[in-house]
Amino acid sequence: MNYDEFVIEVERRMPGRSREEAERTLIAVVAVLAERLDRDSRRRLAAYLPDRLKELFPEKAATANYDLEEFLSRIERRANVQGYAPKDLALVVTKVLGLGLPTGELPGILEGLPEAYRQSLIPKPPAKPGRLGKPPVRG
């Protein structure tokens, strides 16, 4: 995906928001994620991203070590989008990042993060329809 496609996909998942807000959200989440990922994971993710997003990845910087609350707080400050919880902004962007990566690559890139991060950032698969409410089949 190119940069504009990433922005369009984020905007599409933020109904009623401007392209500028979608772009700020994309940049904020990718930048904060890049700070928090280890060097190998940063390289893996950056390899799939357009140059405008690759620029957000500190090549030689050490991995920042802060908890999920601080991670989300940084996203909130940088994105500056009213009416969305920072966790929702992070999830919107990671869903879009997943579209631009080979299937299954994003969870592998995020596996070095603490469990709380992965639970917040990795989109849950849709629930399978259950049999709840259907009478048992008797034969």
ROLUMDREN-277708 format. One line per 8 residues: number of its first residue (from 1); for each residue x, y, z of N, C-alpha, C. Coordinates in pm, whole numbers. Layout:
# residues N
NUM	X,Y,Z,X,Y,Z,X,Y,Z ~ ... $
***
This chain:
# residues 139
1	85,-118,0,0,0,0,89,124,0 ~ 45,226,-70,119,351,-65,64,438,50 ~ 131,550,73,94,635,186,-51,680,180 ~ -94,729,64,-232,778,52,-333,667,79 ~ -303,545,36,-393,433,63,-405,406,213 ~ -294,415,284,-299,399,430,-389,506,492 ~ -368,630,452,-448,741,507,-596,721,475 ~ -627,686,352,-767,665,311,-832,554,393 $
9	-758,446,416,-813,334,493,-837,374,639 ~ -748,454,696,-769,502,834,-892,593,836 ~ -899,685,741,-1013,778,734,-1145,702,720 ~ -1145,598,639,-1266,518,617,-1314,453,748 ~ -1223,425,838,-1257,360,964,-1285,461,1076 ~ -1280,590,1041,-1309,697,1137,-1421,784,1079 ~ -1544,734,1075,-1654,807,1011,-1668,949,1064 ~ -1689,1040,971,-1711,1179,1008,-1585,1256,1038 $
17	-1470,1194,1020,-1343,1262,1049,-1276,1304,920 ~ -1195,1407,929,-1127,1461,812,-1004,1377,776 ~ -958,1400,656,-834,1335,612,-719,1377,704 ~ -717,1504,744,-611,1554,832,-610,1477,965 ~ -728,1453,1021,-735,1376,1146,-690,1233,1125 ~ -727,1175,1012,-684,1038,982,-533,1032,966 ~ -478,1130,899,-332,1133,879,-259,1152,1011 ~ -308,1243,1095,-247,1263,1228,-252,1134,1309 $
25	-366,1065,1301,-383,940,1375,-284,836,1325 ~ -275,820,1195,-182,723,1136,-39,752,1180 ~ 2,876,1167,139,914,1202,165,895,1351 ~ 69,936,1434,87,923,1579,104,778,1621 ~ 16,692,1573,21,551,1615,147,485,1562 ~ 180,507,1437,301,444,1382,426,494,1454 ~ 434,623,1481,551,679,1549,566,622,1690 ~ 457,617,1765,464,566,1902,494,416,1901 $
33	433,344,1808,461,202,1795,608,179,1761 ~ 662,260,1671,802,247,1633,896,269,1752 ~ 860,359,1841,941,382,1961,942,260,2052 ~ 829,191,2057,811,83,2154,857,-54,2104 ~ 862,-72,1971,907,-200,1917,1058,-217,1931 ~ 1101,-341,1942,1246,-366,1943,1300,-344,1802 ~ 1431,-335,1791,1496,-299,1665,1458,-394,1550 ~ 1459,-524,1576,1425,-620,1470,1280,-604,1423 $
41	1189,-584,1518,1048,-566,1483,1027,-436,1407 ~ 1101,-331,1445,1093,-204,1372,1135,-224,1227 ~ 1244,-295,1207,1293,-320,1071,1192,-401,990 ~ 1135,-503,1053,1037,-587,984,917,-505,939 ~ 863,-424,1030,745,-344,997,780,-238,892 ~ 890,-169,912,929,-62,819,947,-115,677 ~ 990,-238,663,1013,-296,530,888,-296,444 ~ 772,-296,506,645,-302,433,579,-166,415 $
49	636,-63,474,569,67,475,626,163,372 ~ 544,258,326,593,360,234,692,453,304 ~ 773,521,226,881,606,281,831,706,384 ~ 716,766,362,666,868,457,641,810,595 ~ 611,681,603,595,617,734,728,559,785 ~ 812,514,695,944,464,735,1024,571,808 ~ 1004,696,768,1076,808,831,1050,816,981 ~ 942,759,1027,905,766,1169,980,664,1254 $
57	1053,574,1190,1121,467,1262,1264,506,1295 ~ 1293,521,1424,1430,556,1465,1522,435,1442 ~ 1617,449,1351,1702,336,1313,1788,287,1428 ~ 1851,379,1499,1947,338,1602,1898,359,1744 ~ 1781,410,1760,1730,439,1894,1703,310,1971 ~ 1725,317,2099,1692,204,2185,1540,194,2198 ~ 1493,76,2231,1350,55,2249,1303,129,2373 ~ 1200,210,2358,1142,278,2474,1067,174,2556 $
65	1079,186,2685,1017,86,2773,914,155,2863 ~ 792,161,2814,685,217,2895,562,129,2883 ~ 472,145,2978,355,57,2984,247,100,2884 ~ 145,18,2874,37,43,2779,-30,178,2805 ~ -49,213,2929,-113,341,2961,-35,459,2903 ~ 97,457,2917,180,563,2861,179,559,2709 ~ 181,440,2653,173,422,2508,48,492,2454 ~ -65,463,2515,-193,522,2471,-197,672,2496 $
73	-137,716,2605,-131,859,2635,-51,934,2529 ~ 58,875,2485,139,937,2379,61,945,2248 ~ -13,841,2217,-96,842,2096,-200,954,2105 ~ -265,963,2219,-368,1065,2239,-313,1206,2219 ~ -195,1232,2278,-135,1365,2267,-95,1398,2124 ~ -36,1302,2057,14,1328,1921,-98,1333,1817 ~ -196,1247,1830,-305,1244,1731,-397,1364,1750 ~ -423,1398,1875,-510,1511,1907,-643,1504,1831 $
81	-709,1389,1844,-839,1366,1780,-944,1351,1890 ~ -1038,1443,1895,-1141,1441,1997,-1247,1337,1964 ~ -1302,1275,2067,-1414,1184,2047,-1375,1039,2023 ~ -1247,1008,2023,-1199,871,2008,-1105,839,2123 ~ -1123,723,2180,-1030,677,2283,-900,639,2214 ~ -786,665,2277,-659,631,2213,-646,482,2179 ~ -707,398,2259,-705,254,2228,-776,227,2096 ~ -887,297,2070,-959,281,1944,-877,333,1826 $
89	-807,445,1847,-720,497,1742,-610,397,1708 ~ -550,340,1811,-443,241,1791,-496,120,1715 ~ -614,75,1751,-671,-42,1686,-706,-13,1539 ~ -759,106,1512,-788,144,1374,-660,135,1290 ~ -554,192,1340,-429,194,1263,-368,56,1251 ~ -371,-24,1355,-312,-157,1342,-395,-244,1247 ~ -525,-224,1243,-606,-295,1142,-561,-257,1002 ~ -539,-129,980,-495,-82,849,-353,-131,819 $
97	-265,-127,917,-130,-180,896,-137,-327,853 ~ -226,-400,917,-242,-541,882,-282,-562,737 ~ -355,-465,679,-394,-475,538,-274,-458,445 ~ -175,-381,490,-58,-353,407,54,-453,424 ~ 37,-550,511,139,-651,537,89,-788,490 ~ 182,-879,464,138,-1015,433,55,-1072,547 ~ -38,-1159,515,-126,-1220,615,-44,-1283,727 ~ -79,-1248,851,-15,-1306,968,114,-1237,1011 $
105	162,-1141,935,289,-1076,967,278,-982,1087 ~ 168,-908,1098,155,-811,1207,163,-876,1345 ~ 90,-984,1373,105,-1046,1505,248,-1090,1535 ~ 320,-1135,1433,460,-1173,1452,548,-1055,1488 ~ 520,-942,1425,597,-820,1453,569,-772,1596 ~ 445,-785,1639,406,-735,1772,433,-834,1884 ~ 479,-954,1852,492,-1058,1955,592,-1024,2065 ~ 686,-934,2037,783,-894,2139,728,-795,2242 $
113	609,-744,2216,547,-649,2310,480,-726,2423 ~ 462,-662,2537,389,-728,2646,247,-768,2603 ~ 193,-867,2670,61,-922,2637,-48,-814,2633 ~ -45,-719,2726,-147,-613,2729,-147,-533,2599 ~ -31,-509,2543,-23,-439,2415,-86,-522,2305 ~ -46,-647,2298,-96,-733,2191,-248,-745,2196 ~ -304,-755,2316,-449,-764,2329,-517,-637,2280 ~ -450,-525,2295,-508,-397,2253,-484,-366,2106 $
121	-378,-421,2048,-338,-381,1914,-371,-481,1804 ~ -385,-606,1838,-411,-706,1736,-562,-723,1721 ~ -611,-693,1602,-757,-705,1582,-804,-847,1610 ~ -916,-857,1675,-976,-987,1705,-1047,-1038,1580 ~ -1036,-1168,1552,-1112,-1220,1437,-1260,-1212,1466 ~ -1341,-1198,1362,-1486,-1192,1384,-1535,-1321,1448 ~ -1634,-1307,1534,-1689,-1424,1601,-1760,-1512,1499 ~ -1745,-1640,1516,-1815,-1734,1428,-1959,-1745,1475 $
129	-2051,-1754,1382,-2190,-1768,1423,-2207,-1896,1505 ~ -2275,-1882,1612,-2295,-1997,1699,-2428,-2065,1675 ~ -2449,-2166,1752,-2575,-2241,1739,-2671,-2201,1849 ~ -2635,-2097,1921,-2719,-2054,2032,-2861,-2025,1983 ~ -2956,-2073,2055,-3093,-2047,2023,-3155,-2147,1927 ~ -3074,-2236,1873,-3129,-2337,1783,-3160,-2463,1863 ~ -3273,-2523,1838,-3305,-2646,1910,-3212,-2758,1868 ~ -3183,-2851,1959,-3095,-2961,1925,-3159,-3047,1815 $
137	-3072,-3098,1732,-3118,-3185,1625,-3136,-3325,1682 ~ -3253,-3380,1662,-3279,-3514,1713,-3305,-3608,1596 ~ -3251,-3723,1607,-3270,-3809,1494,-3295,-3945,1530 $
***
